[in-house]
Amino acid sequence: MSTGNMNSAVDPEQLWSPIFDHEVARNCMMPMGMTSDGLADTYSVTRQEQDQLAVDSHNKALAA
């Protein structure tokens, strides 16, 4: 995700047109990578903290 262009991940021409008629659906067009980057900035979450959370999560899943 860090090497891809998140803005071109969704081609609006390929989407079902009624999506644009519904406000909630229309406002959900931002790719998840851009959403997570924005939240990390908003809440001052570092990449190291995100990586540690991922490691901990995978370890918990493995233990389960």
C-alpha positions as CSV (number, residue, x, y, z in Angstrom):
1,M,0.0,0.0,0.0
2,S,2.8,2.4,0.7
3,T,4.1,2.2,-2.9
4,G,0.7,2.4,-4.7
5,N,-1.4,5.4,-5.7
6,M,-4.4,5.2,-3.5
7,N,-6.2,7.9,-5.5
8,S,-6.4,5.7,-8.5
9,A,-7.4,2.6,-6.6
10,V,-11.1,3.2,-7.4
11,D,-12.3,4.0,-10.9
12,P,-15.6,6.0,-10.5
13,E,-16.5,5.0,-14.1
14,Q,-16.7,1.4,-13.0
15,L,-19.0,1.9,-10.1
16,W,-22.7,1.3,-9.9
17,S,-24.2,4.8,-10.6
18,P,-26.8,4.8,-7.7
19,I,-23.9,4.9,-5.2
20,F,-23.5,8.6,-6.1
21,D,-27.2,9.2,-5.3
22,H,-26.8,8.0,-1.6
23,E,-24.9,10.4,0.6
24,V,-23.4,7.8,3.0
25,A,-22.3,5.6,0.1
26,R,-20.9,8.6,-1.8
27,N,-18.9,9.7,1.2
28,C,-17.3,6.3,1.6
29,M,-15.2,6.6,-1.6
30,M,-11.9,7.2,0.2
31,P,-9.6,4.1,0.0
32,M,-8.8,2.5,3.4
33,G,-5.1,3.3,3.0
34,M,-5.9,7.0,2.9
35,T,-8.4,6.7,5.8
36,S,-5.8,5.0,8.0
37,D,-3.1,7.6,7.1
38,G,-5.5,10.4,8.1
39,L,-6.5,8.7,11.4
40,A,-2.8,8.1,12.2
41,D,-2.1,11.8,11.7
42,T,-5.2,12.9,13.6
43,Y,-4.4,10.7,16.7
44,S,-0.6,10.9,16.4
45,V,-0.1,7.2,16.0
46,T,3.4,6.4,14.8
47,R,4.2,3.7,12.3
48,Q,6.1,1.9,15.0
49,E,3.0,1.8,17.2
50,Q,0.9,0.5,14.3
51,D,3.5,-2.2,13.5
52,Q,3.6,-3.3,17.2
53,L,-0.2,-3.5,17.3
54,A,-0.1,-5.7,14.2
55,V,2.5,-8.0,15.8
56,D,0.5,-8.2,19.0
57,S,-2.7,-8.9,17.1
58,H,-1.1,-11.7,15.1
59,N,0.4,-13.2,18.2
60,K,-2.9,-13.3,19.9
61,A,-4.5,-14.9,16.9
62,L,-1.8,-17.5,16.8
63,A,-2.2,-18.2,20.5
64,A,-6.0,-18.6,20.1
